[in-house]
Amino acid sequence: MDISDLSHLQKVVGLKQVLKQLSLGRIQTVILATDAEPDFEKQVKDAAAANGVPVIVAETKTRLAELCGIDKIATVVGILQQG
């Protein structure tokens, strides 16, 4: 998956939203910031693995937010299944 521009994709941002959408089977890929806290990272990776969803670890929180076209930091982003 090309993560150089995520602004055009349907997505959810933040731990609560990503975990919720993962449990509903609506996420195709999770993108996790490289500077995520270890406990946060473990929670996301465990939930993604339990749902068979790949996790891409890339970018800092600030850069991930920029790629998503949002103003605040983004530690985790879930790309929703398209269609």
N, CA, C and O atoms as a DFTB+ gen file, in Angstrom:
332 C
 N C O
     1  1       0.845      -1.181       0.000
     2  2       0.000       0.000       0.000
     3  2       0.887       1.240       0.000
     4  3       1.818       1.343       0.798
     5  1       0.601       2.163      -0.881
     6  2       1.325       3.427      -0.950
     7  2       0.763       4.363       0.111
     8  3      -0.412       4.725       0.053
     9  1       1.572       4.753       1.064
    10  2       1.088       5.628       2.130
    11  2       1.545       7.070       1.961
    12  3       1.466       7.860       2.902
    13  1       2.021       7.419       0.773
    14  2       2.520       8.777       0.561
    15  2       1.406       9.820       0.565
    16  3       1.680      11.002       0.775
    17  1       0.152       9.413       0.338
    18  2      -0.981      10.334       0.416
    19  2      -2.214       9.540       0.826
    20  3      -2.769       8.774       0.038
    21  1      -2.623       9.733       2.048
    22  2      -3.770       9.007       2.587
    23  2      -5.031       9.861       2.627
    24  3      -6.092       9.382       3.028
    25  1      -4.923      11.119       2.216
    26  2      -6.047      12.044       2.371
    27  2      -7.272      11.649       1.558
    28  3      -8.392      12.001       1.926
    29  1      -7.078      10.924       0.461
    30  2      -8.210      10.566      -0.398
    31  2      -8.894       9.261       0.010
    32  3      -9.952       8.926      -0.522
    33  1      -8.303       8.527       0.945
    34  2      -8.864       7.240       1.365
    35  2      -9.835       7.401       2.525
    36  3      -9.688       8.307       3.345
    37  1     -10.826       6.519       2.590
    38  2     -11.716       6.502       3.738
    39  2     -10.952       5.869       4.893
    40  3     -10.370       4.794       4.754
    41  1     -10.963       6.552       6.036
    42  2     -10.143       6.097       7.149
    43  2     -10.749       6.536       8.468
    44  3     -11.631       7.393       8.519
    45  1     -10.250       5.924       9.535
    46  2     -10.551       6.372      10.892
    47  2      -9.220       6.648      11.566
    48  3      -8.206       6.020      11.258
    49  1      -9.241       7.600      12.490
    50  2      -8.015       8.020      13.164
    51  2      -8.213       7.886      14.672
    52  3      -9.255       8.261      15.209
    53  1      -7.215       7.353      15.334
    54  2      -7.258       7.247      16.784
    55  2      -7.517       5.831      17.258
    56  3      -8.130       5.022      16.561
    57  1      -7.038       5.552      18.458
    58  2      -7.103       4.205      19.010
    59  2      -8.528       3.677      19.125
    60  3      -8.816       2.576      18.655
    61  1      -9.414       4.437      19.737
    62  2     -10.780       3.957      19.957
    63  2     -11.475       3.637      18.639
    64  3     -12.109       2.591      18.502
    65  1     -11.353       4.539      17.672
    66  2     -12.028       4.329      16.393
    67  2     -11.437       3.147      15.625
    68  3     -12.170       2.363      15.022
    69  1     -10.117       3.025      15.650
    70  2      -9.467       1.921      14.939
    71  2      -9.857       0.589      15.570
    72  3     -10.198      -0.355      14.857
    73  1      -9.811       0.502      16.903
    74  2     -10.187      -0.742      17.570
    75  2     -11.646      -1.105      17.305
    76  3     -11.969      -2.275      17.099
    77  1     -12.518      -0.115      17.308
    78  2     -13.941      -0.359      17.040
    79  2     -14.144      -0.901      15.625
    80  3     -14.839      -1.897      15.423
    81  1     -13.532      -0.234      14.656
    82  2     -13.706      -0.651      13.264
    83  2     -13.024      -1.992      12.986
    84  3     -13.500      -2.762      12.151
    85  1     -11.917      -2.281      13.671
    86  2     -11.280      -3.589      13.545
    87  2     -12.236      -4.679      14.017
    88  3     -12.387      -5.710      13.361
    89  1     -12.882      -4.445      15.159
    90  2     -13.795      -5.452      15.711
    91  2     -15.007      -5.676      14.807
    92  3     -15.623      -6.741      14.837
    93  1     -15.341      -4.671      14.010
    94  2     -16.467      -4.793      13.076
    95  2     -16.037      -5.335      11.714
    96  3     -16.870      -5.532      10.829
    97  1     -14.735      -5.576      11.548
    98  2     -14.233      -6.117      10.291
    99  2     -14.233      -5.141       9.132
   100  3     -14.336      -5.543       7.973
   101  1     -14.117      -3.867       9.442
   102  2     -14.206      -2.834       8.392
   103  2     -12.865      -2.252       7.965
   104  3     -12.819      -1.399       7.078
   105  1     -11.772      -2.697       8.583
   106  2     -10.470      -2.126       8.268
   107  2      -9.650      -3.092       7.430
   108  3      -9.589      -4.288       7.715
   109  1      -9.014      -2.547       6.380
   110  2      -8.168      -3.384       5.518
   111  2      -6.693      -3.286       5.884
   112  3      -5.944      -4.244       5.691
   113  1      -6.266      -2.137       6.411
   114  2      -4.874      -1.931       6.790
   115  2      -4.808      -0.944       7.949
   116  3      -5.581       0.012       8.012
   117  1      -3.878      -1.189       8.858
   118  2      -3.622      -0.257       9.956
   119  2      -2.250       0.349       9.737
   120  3      -1.298      -0.351       9.392
   121  1      -2.152       1.663       9.940
   122  2      -0.872       2.353       9.847
   123  2      -0.569       2.921      11.226
   124  3      -1.368       3.663      11.797
   125  1       0.586       2.563      11.745
   126  2       0.977       2.923      13.099
   127  2       2.220       3.804      13.049
   128  3       3.180       3.492      12.344
   129  1       2.202       4.902      13.796
   130  2       3.351       5.811      13.847
   131  2       4.541       5.136      14.514
   132  3       4.384       4.367      15.463
   133  1       5.724       5.432      14.010
   134  2       6.949       4.837      14.560
   135  2       7.214       5.281      15.988
   136  3       7.893       4.579      16.737
   137  1       6.689       6.437      16.375
   138  2       6.928       6.950      17.719
   139  2       5.743       6.713      18.661
   140  3       5.564       7.445      19.635
   141  1       4.942       5.695      18.369
   142  2       3.839       5.320      19.258
   143  2       4.401       4.742      20.556
   144  3       5.458       4.111      20.559
   145  1       3.690       4.961      21.648
   146  2       4.093       4.407      22.932
   147  2       4.017       2.878      22.857
   148  3       3.144       2.345      22.172
   149  1       4.917       2.161      23.549
   150  2       4.958       0.700      23.466
   151  2       3.642      -0.002      23.818
   152  3       3.259      -0.958      23.144
   153  1       2.946       0.460      24.865
   154  2       1.685      -0.197      25.229
   155  2       0.601       0.057      24.185
   156  3      -0.227      -0.813      23.915
   157  1       0.612       1.240      23.608
   158  2      -0.314       1.608      22.532
   159  2      -0.039       0.728      21.315
   160  3      -0.960       0.181      20.707
   161  1       1.231       0.603      20.974
   162  2       1.644      -0.205      19.825
   163  2       1.225      -1.663      19.997
   164  3       0.732      -2.283      19.055
   165  1       1.420      -2.210      21.191
   166  2       1.056      -3.597      21.454
   167  2      -0.450      -3.807      21.309
   168  3      -0.890      -4.792      20.716
   169  1      -1.229      -2.888      21.848
   170  2      -2.687      -2.995      21.773
   171  2      -3.162      -2.997      20.314
   172  3      -4.016      -3.799      19.934
   173  1      -2.611      -2.110      19.518
   174  2      -2.995      -2.022      18.107
   175  2      -2.571      -3.279      17.351
   176  3      -3.364      -3.856      16.606
   177  1      -1.334      -3.696      17.541
   178  2      -0.836      -4.873      16.823
   179  2      -1.589      -6.139      17.219
   180  3      -1.880      -6.976      16.364
   181  1      -1.905      -6.288      18.496
   182  2      -2.658      -7.458      18.950
   183  2      -4.055      -7.490      18.331
   184  3      -4.504      -8.537      17.863
   185  1      -4.743      -6.348      18.326
   186  2      -6.095      -6.281      17.761
   187  2      -6.073      -6.531      16.258
   188  3      -6.948      -7.215      15.727
   189  1      -5.078      -5.982      15.574
   190  2      -4.977      -6.191      14.124
   191  2      -4.698      -7.659      13.821
   192  3      -5.302      -8.232      12.915
   193  1      -3.797      -8.263      14.565
   194  2      -3.464      -9.675      14.347
   195  2      -4.677     -10.559      14.598
   196  3      -4.908     -11.516      13.858
   197  1      -5.450     -10.253      15.629
   198  2      -6.636     -11.043      15.948
   199  2      -7.683     -10.974      14.839
   200  3      -8.519     -11.867      14.700
   201  1      -7.623      -9.894      14.052
   202  2      -8.592      -9.712      12.971
   203  2      -7.987      -9.942      11.588
   204  3      -8.644      -9.703      10.575
   205  1      -6.737     -10.406      11.544
   206  2      -6.088     -10.705      10.270
   207  2      -5.819      -9.495       9.402
   208  3      -5.866      -9.577       8.175
   209  1      -5.536      -8.365      10.044
   210  2      -5.309      -7.111       9.317
   211  2      -3.825      -6.748       9.402
   212  3      -3.250      -6.747      10.490
   213  1      -3.206      -6.442       8.265
   214  2      -1.788      -6.061       8.294
   215  2      -1.566      -4.695       8.939
   216  3      -2.407      -3.800       8.851
   217  1      -0.407      -4.563       9.593
   218  2      -0.018      -3.296      10.213
   219  2       1.229      -2.790       9.514
   220  3       2.220      -3.510       9.388
   221  1       1.175      -1.555       9.062
   222  2       2.331      -0.891       8.474
   223  2       2.844       0.093       9.515
   224  3       2.092       0.949       9.980
   225  1       4.105      -0.019       9.884
   226  2       4.709       0.920      10.823
   227  2       5.501       1.910       9.991
   228  3       6.503       1.560       9.368
   229  1       5.031       3.161       9.993
   230  2       5.665       4.157       9.143
   231  2       5.352       5.565       9.630
   232  3       4.257       5.847      10.117
   233  1       6.325       6.427       9.488
   234  2       6.170       7.845       9.770
   235  2       6.012       8.140      11.263
   236  3       5.700       7.253      12.058
   237  1       6.230       9.378      11.617
   238  2       6.007       9.850      12.978
   239  2       4.545      10.255      13.117
   240  3       3.820      10.312      12.125
   241  1       4.117      10.533      14.322
   242  2       2.734      10.959      14.569
   243  2       2.399      12.212      13.762
   244  3       1.332      12.313      13.157
   245  1       3.318      13.148      13.768
   246  2       3.089      14.408      13.053
   247  2       3.014      14.179      11.548
   248  3       2.122      14.708      10.884
   249  1       3.935      13.401      11.011
   250  2       3.958      13.143       9.567
   251  2       2.755      12.313       9.143
   252  3       2.197      12.543       8.070
   253  1       2.349      11.363       9.960
   254  2       1.173      10.558       9.635
   255  2      -0.068      11.439       9.560
   256  3      -0.914      11.245       8.687
   257  1      -0.184      12.400      10.462
   258  2      -1.309      13.340      10.420
   259  2      -1.286      14.155       9.131
   260  3      -2.326      14.361       8.506
   261  1      -0.104      14.618       8.733
   262  2       0.028      15.382       7.488
   263  2      -0.410      14.545       6.288
   264  3      -1.113      15.040       5.407
   265  1       0.002      13.286       6.253
   266  2      -0.366      12.405       5.143
   267  2      -1.877      12.183       5.077
   268  3      -2.439      11.962       4.004
   269  1      -2.519      12.246       6.240
   270  2      -3.967      12.035       6.307
   271  2      -4.746      13.321       6.057
   272  3      -5.961      13.291       5.861
   273  1      -4.046      14.443       6.064
   274  2      -4.712      15.720       5.854
   275  2      -5.473      16.207       7.076
   276  3      -6.505      16.866       6.948
   277  1      -4.960      15.881       8.276
   278  2      -5.603      16.348       9.503
   279  2      -4.644      17.247      10.271
   280  3      -3.431      17.213      10.062
   281  1      -5.218      18.061      11.175
   282  2      -4.433      19.069      11.876
   283  2      -3.766      18.589      13.154
   284  3      -2.783      19.187      13.593
   285  1      -4.277      17.523      13.762
   286  2      -3.681      17.041      15.004
   287  2      -2.792      15.833      14.730
   288  3      -2.762      15.328      13.608
   289  1      -2.071      15.367      15.744
   290  2      -1.214      14.209      15.536
   291  2      -2.064      12.952      15.348
   292  3      -3.210      12.883      15.793
   293  1      -1.481      11.974      14.686
   294  2      -2.179      10.705      14.441
   295  2      -1.230       9.572      14.785
   296  3      -0.242       9.353      14.084
   297  1      -1.516       8.863      15.841
   298  2      -0.672       7.732      16.230
   299  2      -1.046       6.489      15.458
   300  3      -0.177       5.692      15.106
   301  1      -2.331       6.311      15.186
   302  2      -2.783       5.152      14.429
   303  2      -3.922       5.544      13.501
   304  3      -4.803       6.325      13.859
   305  1      -3.878       4.981      12.298
   306  2      -4.893       5.229      11.280
   307  2      -5.340       3.886      10.735
   308  3      -4.524       3.012      10.443
   309  1      -6.645       3.739      10.604
   310  2      -7.194       2.535      10.004
   311  2      -7.774       2.872       8.642
   312  3      -8.657       3.724       8.534
   313  1      -7.286       2.210       7.603
   314  2      -7.820       2.409       6.260
   315  2      -9.022       1.482       6.111
   316  3      -8.902       0.262       6.220
   317  1     -10.156       2.072       5.865
   318  2     -11.387       1.297       5.753
   319  2     -11.431       0.539       4.430
   320  3     -10.858       0.968       3.428
   321  1     -12.114      -0.578       4.451
   322  2     -12.306      -1.332       3.226
   323  2     -13.086      -0.478       2.241
   324  3     -14.087       0.145       2.594
   325  1     -12.624      -0.460       1.028
   326  2     -13.240       0.375       0.008
   327  2     -14.394      -0.379      -0.656
   328  3     -14.282      -1.566      -0.962
   329  1     -15.489       0.325      -0.868
   330  2     -16.603      -0.277      -1.591
   331  2     -17.685      -0.822      -0.784
   332  3     -18.657      -1.345      -1.328
